[in-house]
Amino acid sequence: MVVLGGLWAFDLAGTIDVRLAVVLPSLLIVFGLALIFGATEGPHSGLVVAGLLLSVAVVIAAALPPTFSGGVGEREFRVTEQARLSSTYEVGFGDLRLDLRDLEMVESADVAVSAGAGQITVLLPPSVPVDVIASSGAGEVDLLGESSEGVAVSRTYRSESYDTAEVRLSMVIDVTAGAIEVTR
């Protein structure tokens, strides 16, 4: 449990990316080894019950869609240089905030932002033409002041000068369950 807590702390700090599909099977291996080595000392019904519950959690984690990758917790990115702009930003469960207000763009870019469950907030650069597609499987989408909520919600926005601009930003933002807010 100490190792799990340490991994989670590193994940929240942004040092590593902990995924349920890796952590849960690893814990199941540890429980299995504890049962094997402890078998000579008698029954360990507590470990057996915990192992069974963990087995169910492993099956559920394996069945989750790929949008639940990206770890757990809050993610905050403030990008000011295009060299530091990633093509993808994601969180499994939690909040993701992408601040591009001070981004100096020198060439066009495509960015995908996703969350399994939680809140996505994107702050767009004020002078860059954008094309944004934002969708939520269940929740709310607020795209530059235009809001919709419900199941399978999708909103799009394209700047008037997008097609003729030399430098532009294209974004696809998706949350399985939760909210999206995009502002300038």
C-alpha positions as CSV (number, residue, x, y, z in Angstrom):
1,M,0.0,0.0,0.0
2,V,2.9,2.3,0.7
3,V,4.2,1.7,-2.8
4,L,0.8,2.4,-4.3
5,G,0.5,5.6,-2.3
6,G,4.0,6.7,-3.5
7,L,3.2,6.0,-7.1
8,W,-0.1,7.9,-6.8
9,A,1.8,10.9,-5.2
10,F,4.3,10.9,-8.1
11,D,1.4,10.7,-10.6
12,L,-0.3,13.7,-9.0
13,A,3.0,15.6,-9.0
14,G,3.3,14.9,-12.8
15,T,6.6,13.0,-12.4
16,I,5.2,9.7,-13.8
17,D,2.0,8.6,-15.4
18,V,0.3,5.8,-13.4
19,R,-2.3,3.8,-15.2
20,L,-4.9,1.6,-13.6
21,A,-4.2,-1.1,-16.2
22,V,-0.7,-1.4,-14.8
23,V,-1.1,-0.8,-11.1
24,L,-4.0,-3.1,-10.4
25,P,-2.5,-6.2,-12.0
26,S,0.8,-5.4,-10.2
27,L,-1.1,-5.4,-6.9
28,L,-2.8,-8.7,-7.8
29,I,0.7,-10.2,-8.3
30,V,1.8,-9.0,-4.9
31,F,-1.3,-10.4,-3.3
32,G,-0.8,-13.8,-5.1
33,L,2.9,-13.9,-4.0
34,A,1.8,-13.1,-0.4
35,L,-0.7,-16.0,-0.5
36,I,2.0,-18.4,-1.9
37,F,4.6,-17.5,0.6
38,G,2.1,-17.4,3.5
39,A,0.5,-20.8,2.6
40,T,2.8,-22.6,5.0
41,E,1.5,-20.6,8.0
42,G,-2.1,-21.4,7.5
43,P,-5.2,-19.9,5.8
44,H,-5.2,-16.2,5.0
45,S,-8.9,-15.5,4.2
46,G,-8.4,-11.8,4.4
47,L,-5.8,-11.9,1.5
48,V,-8.1,-14.2,-0.5
49,V,-11.1,-11.8,-0.2
50,A,-8.9,-8.8,-1.0
51,G,-7.4,-10.7,-4.0
52,L,-10.9,-11.5,-5.3
53,L,-12.0,-7.9,-5.0
54,L,-8.8,-6.8,-6.7
55,S,-9.4,-9.4,-9.5
56,V,-12.8,-7.8,-10.2
57,A,-11.1,-4.3,-10.3
58,V,-8.5,-5.7,-12.8
59,V,-11.3,-6.9,-15.1
60,I,-13.1,-3.6,-14.9
61,A,-9.9,-1.6,-15.6
62,A,-9.2,-3.8,-18.6
63,A,-12.7,-3.2,-19.9
64,L,-12.5,0.6,-19.6
65,P,-12.3,2.5,-22.9
66,P,-8.9,4.0,-23.8
67,T,-10.2,7.5,-22.9
68,F,-9.7,6.6,-19.3
69,S,-5.9,6.5,-19.7
70,G,-3.8,9.4,-18.5
71,G,-3.8,8.9,-14.8
72,V,-5.9,10.2,-12.0
73,G,-6.0,13.7,-10.4
74,E,-5.6,17.3,-11.6
75,R,-3.4,18.2,-14.6
76,E,-2.5,21.8,-15.3
77,F,-0.5,22.8,-18.4
78,R,0.5,26.4,-19.2
79,V,2.2,26.6,-22.6
80,T,3.9,29.8,-23.7
81,E,6.3,28.4,-26.4
82,Q,5.3,26.3,-29.4
83,A,8.2,23.9,-28.8
84,R,6.6,22.9,-25.6
85,L,3.1,22.4,-27.1
86,S,2.2,18.7,-27.1
87,S,-0.1,17.1,-29.6
88,T,-2.1,15.3,-26.8
89,Y,-3.1,16.1,-23.3
90,E,-5.1,13.6,-21.2
91,V,-6.3,12.6,-17.8
92,G,-8.2,9.4,-16.9
93,F,-10.2,10.7,-13.9
94,G,-9.9,14.3,-12.8
95,D,-9.5,17.8,-14.0
96,L,-7.4,19.0,-16.9
97,R,-6.6,22.7,-17.5
98,L,-4.7,23.8,-20.6
99,D,-3.7,27.4,-20.6
100,L,-2.6,28.7,-24.1
101,R,-3.3,32.4,-23.6
102,D,0.3,33.3,-23.8
103,L,1.3,30.8,-26.5
104,E,3.4,32.3,-29.3
105,M,2.7,30.2,-32.3
106,V,5.0,30.2,-35.4
107,E,3.4,27.3,-37.3
108,S,0.0,25.6,-37.3
109,A,-0.7,22.9,-34.8
110,D,-3.2,20.1,-34.1
111,V,-3.9,19.3,-30.4
112,A,-6.1,16.6,-28.9
113,V,-7.4,17.0,-25.3
114,S,-9.2,14.2,-23.5
115,A,-10.5,13.0,-20.2
116,G,-12.3,9.9,-19.1
117,A,-14.3,11.5,-16.4
118,G,-13.9,15.0,-15.1
119,Q,-13.6,18.7,-16.2
120,I,-11.5,20.0,-19.1
121,T,-10.8,23.7,-19.3
122,V,-9.0,25.2,-22.3
123,L,-7.9,28.8,-22.5
124,L,-7.2,29.7,-26.1
125,P,-4.6,32.1,-27.4
126,P,-6.4,35.5,-28.1
127,S,-5.1,36.2,-31.7
128,V,-4.7,32.7,-33.2
129,P,-7.5,31.5,-35.6
130,V,-8.9,28.2,-34.2
131,D,-11.0,25.3,-35.2
132,V,-12.4,23.5,-32.2
133,I,-14.5,20.4,-31.9
134,A,-15.6,19.7,-28.4
135,S,-17.7,16.7,-27.3
136,S,-19.0,15.1,-24.1
137,G,-20.5,11.6,-23.9
138,A,-22.5,12.7,-20.9
139,G,-22.2,16.2,-19.5
140,E,-21.8,19.8,-20.6
141,V,-19.9,21.6,-23.3
142,D,-19.4,25.4,-23.1
143,L,-17.5,26.5,-26.2
144,L,-16.8,30.2,-26.2
145,G,-20.0,31.1,-24.4
146,E,-22.3,28.7,-26.4
147,S,-23.4,25.9,-24.0
148,S,-25.1,22.5,-24.4
149,E,-25.6,19.7,-22.0
150,G,-27.0,16.2,-22.0
151,V,-25.9,12.9,-23.6
152,A,-23.7,12.9,-26.7
153,V,-23.2,16.6,-26.7
154,S,-21.0,18.2,-29.4
155,R,-20.2,21.8,-30.3
156,T,-17.9,23.2,-33.0
157,Y,-16.3,26.6,-33.6
158,R,-14.2,27.9,-36.4
159,S,-12.7,31.4,-36.6
160,E,-13.7,33.4,-39.6
161,S,-10.0,33.8,-40.7
162,Y,-9.1,30.2,-40.1
163,D,-9.1,29.0,-43.7
164,T,-6.9,31.9,-44.9
165,A,-4.5,32.0,-41.9
166,E,-0.9,30.9,-42.2
167,V,-0.7,30.0,-38.6
168,R,-3.7,28.3,-37.0
169,L,-4.7,25.9,-34.2
170,S,-6.9,22.9,-34.6
171,M,-8.3,21.2,-31.4
172,V,-10.3,18.1,-30.7
173,I,-11.5,18.1,-27.1
174,D,-13.4,15.0,-25.7
175,V,-14.6,13.9,-22.3
176,T,-16.5,10.6,-21.8
177,A,-18.4,11.9,-18.7
178,G,-18.0,15.5,-17.5
179,A,-17.7,19.0,-18.6
180,I,-15.7,21.0,-21.2
181,E,-15.2,24.8,-21.0
182,V,-13.3,26.6,-23.8
183,T,-12.7,30.4,-23.5
184,R,-10.4,33.0,-24.9
